[in-house]
Amino acid sequence: MNELLQAMAIIVPFVIGLTEMAKRTGKLPDRYVPFVSVALGVALAFLIAPALVWRDEVVAGIMAGLSASGLWSGTKAVAGR
């Protein structure tokens, strides 16, 4: 469990940054952002945390992608943008 949380803590900032870069190109509609975040999270989980069991990597990636998506939209809502 501890390794899962550590992997998520590493993956979330990367997912936020890569998703924001994809959005700024103008080719990623807002409705696809959560799906892209989850896909990036799962891909990065396999790259960053290869010591975990594959099911744990998928779970960490999904949780990181959803966390990154929610964290970014929540921050924007609080900032009033």
LINJO-V671950 format. One record per pair of residues at least 24 apart in sequence whose C-alpha atoms are under 10 Angstrom apart, sorted by the first residue. I is the first residue (numbers start at 1). GAP is how many residues later the second one is. If there is no record, write none. Layout:
{{I:GAP} {I:GAP}}
//
This chain:
{{1:55} {3:46} {3:48} {3:49} {3:53} {3:54} {3:57} {4:41} {4:45} {4:48} {4:49} {4:52} {4:53} {4:55} {4:56} {4:57} {4:59} {5:55} {5:58} {5:59} {6:43} {6:54} {7:37} {7:38} {7:39} {7:41} {7:42} {7:43} {7:45} {7:49} {7:50} {7:53} {7:54} {7:57} {8:33} {8:36} {8:37} {8:40} {8:41} {8:49} {8:51} {8:52} {8:53} {8:54} {8:55} {8:56} {8:57} {8:59} {8:60} {9:51} {9:55} {9:58} {10:34} {10:35} {10:38} {10:39} {10:54} {11:29} {11:30} {11:31} {11:32} {11:33} {11:34} {11:36} {11:37} {11:38} {11:49} {11:50} {11:52} {11:53} {11:54} {11:57} {12:25} {12:28} {12:29} {12:32} {12:33} {12:48} {12:49} {12:51} {12:52} {12:53} {12:54} {12:55} {12:56} {12:57} {12:59} {13:51} {13:52} {13:54} {13:55} {14:26} {14:27} {14:30} {14:50} {14:51} {14:54} {15:24} {15:25} {15:26} {15:27} {15:28} {15:29} {15:46} {15:49} {15:50} {15:51} {15:52} {15:53} {15:54} {16:24} {16:25} {16:48} {16:49} {16:51} {16:52} {16:53} {16:54} {16:55} {16:56} {17:51} {17:55} {19:46} {19:49} {19:50} {19:53} {20:49} {20:52} {33:32} {33:36} {34:31} {34:32} {34:33} {34:34} {34:35} {34:36} {35:27} {35:30} {35:31} {35:34} {36:29} {36:30} {36:33} {37:24} {37:25} {37:26} {37:27} {37:28} {37:29} {37:30} {37:31} {37:32} {37:33} {38:24} {38:25} {38:26} {38:27} {38:28} {38:29} {38:30} {38:31} {39:25} {39:26} {39:27} {40:24} {40:25} {41:24} {41:25} {41:26} {41:27}}
//
